[in-house]
Amino acid sequence: MSFSTIEYKERIRKTKERMIQKGIDVLLITDPANINYLSGYDGWSFYVHQMLVLIVDEDQPMWIGREMDANAAKVTTWLYRDNIIPYPDEYVQSESKHPMDFVASILREIGHDNRSIGVEMENYYFSAKCYEQLKKGLVNATFTDATLLVNWVRLIKSDAEIAYMKKAAIIVEKAMQAGIELIQEGIRECDVAAKIFYTQITGTEEFGGDYPSIVPLLPSGEKTSTPHLTWTDDRYKDGDAVILELAGCYKRYHSPLARTVQIGKPKPEMETLSKVAVEGINACLEMIRPGIACEEIEETWRKTIEKSGFVKESRLGYAMGLNYPPDWGEHTVSIRKGDKTILQPNMTFHLIPGLWLDHYGFEVSESIRITENGCETFANLPRNLTLKEFV
């Protein structure tokens, strides 16, 4: 297990408090990050249906998943063996049976088929078919949307979680430096990605890395006008800018980081853009502290870049930490206009004030922790545009 049983039980207690507030008796958790958070379960099995069943008046949750993954639950969780309930392989990708039929039969068997049941409706891992089959199998139940119920419990990190994120930050520093060092005219994009991957997984001599929830994002040249491109087998050219957005990951906890590299002499507009973005993120980092609202950070950023005539429509950042593919974000708090969430110590965010224009862009980001008096960055690398000489 990644944490003590005491910490898992405290997470369960906080989750049950939210369940009671929402009138939920049984919570069906399908988000693998939430399953991990409450049970410790960690396996690459989220491509088939699995869940954690948390019942408000039962001490322990139940893990329900594919039979071949049951031993993984025994190895990685703190649950009693009787609370690990596998379904046969005949339910996997079958046209006649569905794993939610099995879940419904278990809830009927233990007498919870007529209660208020919460499901994570807005979730990559919970399909429309899941919902339909649960309703067919539990006709006397009342269903409630419990999307993000556990995610909000995860918002304030424990000291143990922060320690994992600090290790992830050491890994991302090494991976970012490895990528930047290799980038040069004539080098293939895929080779830079490979070096980054290698460094992310090998980590340090003291601790290794985990697979991040998002692969390295590496747009170059004109493709820097958009943030979410990966890599090709093209070779870098003189004049190319390259954006690197990646993360270190340790025991599923992330520390994302973005930087921008310029091969050869940057154009004047790129120099201007980079200086504006760096000035904006620095202004935000100086003012962030507990007790302010998230939208106040965005306001500081907006007013800073407006002086130079720039506008950013997309959000400035988001809560992040524990997660599985395809995202390291927690899907709760966003740093943007209108989000009045008040910052508290040990909240963690990816602050990513990228600016993407029609034909080029610049990205710089920091993963941050809210402290008692301000904020701290997890990583420590220069934020300015990194210049690589053309050879």
C-alpha positions as CSV (number, residue, x, y, z in Angstrom):
1,M,0.0,0.0,0.0
2,S,1.1,3.5,-0.7
3,F,-0.3,5.0,2.5
4,S,-1.2,3.9,6.0
5,T,-4.5,2.2,6.8
6,I,-5.3,5.1,9.1
7,E,-5.0,7.5,6.1
8,Y,-7.3,5.4,3.9
9,K,-9.9,5.2,6.7
10,E,-9.8,9.0,7.1
11,R,-10.4,9.4,3.4
12,I,-13.4,7.0,3.7
13,R,-14.8,9.0,6.6
14,K,-14.6,12.3,4.7
15,T,-16.2,10.6,1.6
16,K,-19.1,9.3,3.8
17,E,-19.7,12.7,5.2
18,R,-20.3,14.0,1.6
19,M,-22.5,11.0,0.8
20,I,-24.7,11.8,3.8
21,Q,-24.9,15.4,2.8
22,K,-26.2,14.4,-0.6
23,G,-28.5,11.6,0.7
24,I,-26.4,8.8,-0.9
25,D,-26.4,5.4,0.8
26,V,-24.3,3.5,-1.8
27,L,-21.6,5.1,-3.9
28,L,-20.4,3.3,-7.0
29,I,-16.9,4.6,-7.8
30,T,-15.5,3.9,-11.3
31,D,-12.9,6.6,-11.7
32,P,-9.6,4.6,-11.2
33,A,-8.0,7.6,-9.3
34,N,-10.9,7.6,-6.9
35,I,-10.7,3.8,-6.5
36,N,-7.0,4.2,-5.8
37,Y,-7.5,7.1,-3.4
38,L,-9.9,5.1,-1.2
39,S,-8.5,1.6,-1.5
40,G,-4.9,1.7,-2.8
41,Y,-5.9,-0.4,-5.9
42,D,-3.3,0.2,-8.7
43,G,-3.4,-1.8,-11.9
44,W,-3.7,-1.2,-15.6
45,S,-7.2,-2.7,-15.7
46,F,-9.4,0.4,-16.2
47,Y,-10.0,-0.7,-19.8
48,V,-12.5,-3.1,-18.5
49,H,-15.3,-2.3,-16.0
50,Q,-14.3,-2.2,-12.3
51,M,-15.5,-0.3,-9.3
52,L,-15.3,0.4,-5.6
53,V,-18.6,0.1,-3.8
54,L,-18.8,2.3,-0.7
55,I,-21.8,1.8,1.5
56,V,-22.5,4.5,4.1
57,D,-23.1,2.1,7.0
58,E,-20.4,-0.5,6.2
59,D,-16.8,-0.2,7.5
60,Q,-15.0,-1.2,4.3
61,P,-15.7,-0.7,0.6
62,M,-15.9,-3.6,-1.8
63,W,-13.8,-3.9,-4.9
64,I,-15.6,-5.5,-7.9
65,G,-13.6,-6.2,-11.0
66,R,-12.4,-8.7,-13.5
67,E,-11.5,-12.1,-12.1
68,M,-7.9,-12.0,-13.3
69,D,-7.4,-8.6,-11.6
70,A,-8.6,-9.8,-8.2
71,N,-5.1,-10.8,-7.1
72,A,-4.0,-7.3,-7.9
73,A,-6.6,-6.0,-5.5
74,K,-5.3,-8.4,-2.9
75,V,-1.7,-7.1,-3.4
76,T,-2.3,-3.4,-3.6
77,T,-5.3,-2.6,-1.3
78,W,-6.0,-2.6,2.4
79,L,-9.4,-4.4,2.0
80,Y,-10.5,-7.7,3.6
81,R,-10.3,-10.6,1.1
82,D,-14.1,-11.1,1.4
83,N,-14.5,-7.5,0.1
84,I,-12.7,-8.3,-3.1
85,I,-15.4,-9.7,-5.4
86,P,-14.4,-10.8,-9.0
87,Y,-16.7,-11.3,-11.9
88,P,-16.1,-14.1,-14.4
89,D,-14.4,-13.4,-17.7
90,E,-17.6,-14.2,-19.6
91,Y,-18.7,-10.7,-18.6
92,V,-15.8,-9.1,-20.4
93,Q,-16.8,-7.4,-23.7
94,S,-19.8,-9.7,-24.1
95,E,-22.9,-9.1,-26.1
96,S,-25.1,-11.0,-23.7
97,K,-23.7,-10.1,-20.3
98,H,-22.4,-6.9,-18.8
99,P,-20.3,-6.3,-15.6
100,M,-23.0,-4.0,-14.3
101,D,-25.4,-6.9,-14.3
102,F,-23.0,-8.6,-11.9
103,V,-22.8,-5.5,-9.8
104,A,-26.5,-5.3,-9.6
105,S,-26.8,-8.9,-8.6
106,I,-24.3,-8.4,-5.7
107,L,-26.2,-5.3,-4.4
108,R,-29.5,-7.3,-4.5
109,E,-27.8,-10.2,-2.7
110,I,-26.6,-8.1,0.2
111,G,-29.9,-6.1,0.4
112,H,-28.9,-2.7,-1.0
113,D,-31.0,-2.8,-4.1
114,N,-33.6,-0.4,-2.9
115,R,-31.4,2.4,-1.6
116,S,-30.1,5.8,-2.9
117,I,-27.2,5.0,-5.2
118,G,-24.7,7.5,-6.4
119,V,-22.8,7.0,-9.7
120,E,-20.1,9.1,-11.3
121,M,-22.0,10.1,-14.4
122,E,-19.4,12.4,-16.0
123,N,-16.6,10.0,-16.1
124,Y,-14.4,8.5,-18.8
125,Y,-14.9,5.0,-17.3
126,F,-18.6,5.0,-16.8
127,S,-20.6,4.5,-20.0
128,A,-24.2,5.0,-20.9
129,K,-24.5,1.2,-21.2
130,C,-23.3,0.9,-17.5
131,Y,-26.0,3.2,-16.4
132,E,-28.7,1.5,-18.4
133,Q,-27.7,-2.0,-17.1
134,L,-27.6,-0.8,-13.5
135,K,-31.1,0.7,-13.8
136,K,-32.4,-2.5,-15.3
137,G,-30.9,-4.6,-12.5
138,L,-31.8,-2.3,-9.7
139,V,-35.4,-1.2,-10.4
140,N,-36.1,-0.3,-6.8
141,A,-33.1,1.9,-6.4
142,T,-32.9,5.7,-6.7
143,F,-30.0,6.9,-8.7
144,T,-28.1,10.2,-8.0
145,D,-25.3,11.9,-9.9
146,A,-22.3,11.6,-7.7
147,T,-19.8,13.0,-10.2
148,L,-16.7,14.5,-8.5
149,L,-17.9,13.6,-5.0
150,V,-14.6,11.8,-4.2
151,N,-12.6,14.3,-6.3
152,W,-13.5,17.1,-4.0
153,V,-12.4,15.1,-1.0
154,R,-9.0,14.8,-2.8
155,L,-8.6,18.5,-3.2
156,I,-6.5,19.1,0.0
157,K,-3.5,16.8,0.1
158,S,-2.0,15.1,3.1
159,D,1.7,15.6,3.9
160,A,2.3,12.1,2.6
161,E,0.7,13.0,-0.7
162,I,2.8,16.2,-0.9
163,A,5.9,14.1,-0.3
164,Y,5.1,11.9,-3.4
165,M,4.5,15.0,-5.5
166,K,7.9,16.4,-4.5
167,K,9.5,13.2,-5.7
168,A,7.5,13.5,-8.9
169,A,8.9,17.1,-9.3
170,I,12.5,15.8,-9.0
171,I,11.7,13.4,-11.8
172,V,10.1,16.0,-14.1
173,E,13.1,18.3,-13.6
174,K,15.3,15.5,-14.9
175,A,13.0,14.7,-17.8
176,M,12.6,18.3,-18.8
177,Q,16.4,18.8,-18.8
178,A,16.9,15.6,-20.8
179,G,14.5,16.7,-23.4
180,I,15.9,20.3,-23.7
181,E,19.4,19.0,-23.9
182,L,18.6,16.8,-26.9
183,I,16.6,19.3,-28.9
184,Q,18.7,20.6,-31.8
185,E,18.5,21.1,-35.5
186,G,18.4,17.7,-37.2
187,I,17.2,15.7,-34.2
188,R,14.0,13.8,-34.6
189,E,11.0,14.7,-32.4
190,C,10.4,11.0,-31.6
191,D,14.0,10.7,-30.2
192,V,13.4,13.5,-27.8
193,A,10.1,11.9,-26.7
194,A,12.0,8.6,-26.2
195,K,14.6,10.2,-24.0
196,I,11.9,12.0,-22.0
197,F,10.1,8.7,-21.5
198,Y,13.3,6.9,-20.4
199,T,14.0,9.6,-17.8
200,Q,10.4,9.7,-16.5
201,I,10.5,6.0,-15.8
202,T,14.1,5.6,-14.5
203,G,13.7,8.5,-12.1
204,T,16.6,8.8,-9.7
205,E,19.0,6.3,-8.0
206,E,16.9,6.7,-4.9
207,F,13.4,6.2,-6.5
208,G,12.0,5.3,-9.9
209,G,9.2,6.9,-11.8
210,D,5.7,5.8,-12.7
211,Y,3.9,6.3,-16.1
212,P,2.4,9.7,-16.3
213,S,-1.3,10.1,-17.2
214,I,-0.4,12.2,-20.3
215,V,2.4,11.4,-22.7
216,P,4.9,14.2,-23.5
217,L,3.3,17.0,-25.5
218,L,5.9,18.3,-28.0
219,P,4.5,20.6,-30.6
220,S,7.1,22.4,-32.7
221,G,7.4,25.1,-35.3
222,E,4.0,26.4,-36.4
223,K,2.4,23.6,-34.4
224,T,3.2,25.5,-31.2
225,S,0.1,27.5,-32.0
226,T,-1.8,24.7,-30.3
227,P,-1.0,22.9,-27.0
228,H,-2.1,19.3,-27.3
229,L,0.1,17.7,-30.0
230,T,2.5,14.9,-29.3
231,W,5.5,14.2,-31.6
232,T,6.3,12.9,-35.1
233,D,9.4,11.5,-36.8
234,D,10.1,15.0,-38.3
235,R,13.5,16.5,-37.7
236,Y,13.8,19.9,-35.9
237,K,14.9,22.9,-38.1
238,D,16.6,26.1,-37.5
239,G,14.1,28.7,-36.3
240,D,11.7,26.1,-34.7
241,A,10.3,26.7,-31.3
242,V,9.5,23.6,-29.3
243,I,7.0,23.4,-26.5
244,L,7.6,20.6,-23.9
245,E,4.7,19.8,-21.5
246,L,5.3,16.7,-19.4
247,A,5.1,15.4,-15.9
248,G,7.0,13.4,-13.4
249,C,4.9,10.7,-11.7
250,Y,5.5,8.8,-8.5
251,K,3.0,6.3,-7.1
252,R,0.4,7.9,-9.4
253,Y,1.0,11.4,-8.1
254,H,2.0,14.0,-10.7
255,S,4.1,17.1,-11.0
256,P,3.5,18.7,-14.5
257,L,5.8,21.2,-16.0
258,A,6.0,23.1,-19.3
259,R,8.8,25.0,-20.9
260,T,9.6,26.4,-24.4
261,V,12.8,26.0,-26.4
262,Q,13.9,28.1,-29.4
263,I,16.4,26.6,-32.0
264,G,18.4,29.5,-33.4
265,K,17.6,33.2,-33.1
266,P,14.0,33.8,-32.0
267,K,11.8,36.2,-34.0
268,P,11.0,39.5,-32.2
269,E,7.4,38.5,-31.7
270,M,8.4,35.2,-29.9
271,E,10.7,37.2,-27.6
272,T,7.9,39.5,-26.8
273,L,5.4,36.7,-26.2
274,S,7.8,34.8,-23.9
275,K,8.5,37.9,-21.8
276,V,4.8,38.7,-21.4
277,A,4.0,35.1,-20.3
278,V,6.9,34.9,-17.8
279,E,6.0,38.3,-16.4
280,G,2.4,37.1,-16.0
281,I,3.2,33.8,-14.2
282,N,5.7,35.5,-11.9
283,A,3.0,38.1,-10.9
284,C,0.7,35.2,-10.1
285,L,3.2,33.3,-8.0
286,E,3.9,36.4,-6.0
287,M,0.3,37.0,-5.1
288,I,-1.0,33.5,-4.5
289,R,-1.8,32.8,-0.8
290,P,-4.4,31.0,1.3
291,G,-7.7,32.9,1.7
292,I,-8.0,34.3,-1.8
293,A,-10.3,33.0,-4.5
294,C,-9.1,31.2,-7.6
295,E,-10.5,33.9,-9.8
296,E,-8.2,36.5,-8.2
297,I,-5.2,34.7,-9.7
298,E,-6.7,34.8,-13.1
299,E,-7.5,38.5,-12.7
300,T,-3.8,39.2,-11.8
301,W,-2.7,37.3,-14.9
302,R,-5.2,39.0,-17.2
303,K,-4.4,42.5,-16.0
304,T,-0.6,41.8,-16.4
305,I,-0.8,40.5,-20.0
306,E,-3.4,43.1,-21.0
307,K,-0.8,45.8,-20.6
308,S,1.0,44.3,-23.6
309,G,-2.1,43.7,-25.6
310,F,-2.6,40.0,-25.0
311,V,-5.7,38.0,-24.1
312,K,-6.0,34.4,-22.9
313,E,-9.5,32.9,-23.1
314,S,-8.7,29.5,-21.7
315,R,-8.4,28.8,-18.0
316,L,-5.1,29.5,-16.3
317,G,-4.8,26.3,-14.3
318,Y,-6.5,23.5,-12.4
319,A,-6.3,21.2,-9.4
320,M,-4.1,18.1,-10.0
321,G,-2.3,15.3,-8.3
322,L,-3.3,11.6,-8.2
323,N,-4.6,10.3,-11.5
324,Y,-4.6,7.8,-14.4
325,P,-4.8,8.2,-18.2
326,P,-6.0,10.3,-19.9
327,D,-5.5,13.2,-17.5
328,W,-3.5,14.3,-14.5
329,G,-6.1,17.0,-13.6
330,E,-8.7,16.4,-10.8
331,H,-11.6,18.0,-12.6
332,T,-12.7,20.2,-9.7
333,V,-11.2,23.6,-9.2
334,S,-10.1,25.8,-12.2
335,I,-8.1,29.0,-12.0
336,R,-10.4,31.1,-14.1
337,K,-12.9,34.0,-13.9
338,G,-15.9,33.0,-11.9
339,D,-14.3,30.2,-9.8
340,K,-14.6,31.5,-6.3
341,T,-13.0,28.5,-4.6
342,I,-11.0,29.8,-1.7
343,L,-7.4,28.6,-1.6
344,Q,-6.3,26.5,1.4
345,P,-2.9,25.1,2.4
346,N,-2.0,21.8,0.6
347,M,-4.2,22.4,-2.3
348,T,-2.1,21.7,-5.4
349,F,-2.5,23.2,-8.9
350,H,-0.9,23.1,-12.4
351,L,-0.6,26.8,-13.2
352,I,-0.2,26.9,-17.0
353,P,-0.4,30.4,-18.5
354,G,0.3,29.4,-22.1
355,L,-0.3,31.8,-25.0
356,W,-1.2,30.2,-28.4
357,L,-1.6,32.6,-31.3
358,D,-2.3,31.9,-35.0
359,H,1.1,30.6,-36.1
360,Y,3.2,30.3,-32.9
361,G,2.9,30.0,-29.2
362,F,4.7,30.0,-25.9
363,E,4.1,27.8,-22.8
364,V,5.5,28.0,-19.3
365,S,4.0,26.3,-16.3
366,E,4.5,25.4,-12.7
367,S,3.0,22.8,-10.4
368,I,2.4,24.6,-7.1
369,R,1.3,23.9,-3.5
370,I,-0.6,26.4,-1.5
371,T,1.4,27.0,1.8
372,E,0.5,28.6,5.1
373,N,1.6,32.0,3.8
374,G,1.8,31.8,0.0
375,C,2.7,29.1,-2.5
376,E,5.7,27.1,-3.5
377,T,6.6,25.5,-6.8
378,F,7.4,21.8,-6.8
379,A,10.1,22.1,-9.5
380,N,12.9,24.6,-9.9
381,L,13.9,25.4,-13.5
382,P,14.3,28.7,-15.3
383,R,11.0,30.0,-16.9
384,N,12.4,32.0,-19.7
385,L,12.6,31.0,-23.4
386,T,15.5,28.5,-23.6
387,L,17.7,29.3,-26.6
388,K,19.5,26.5,-28.4
389,E,22.2,27.7,-30.9
390,F,21.8,26.6,-34.5
391,V,24.7,24.4,-35.5
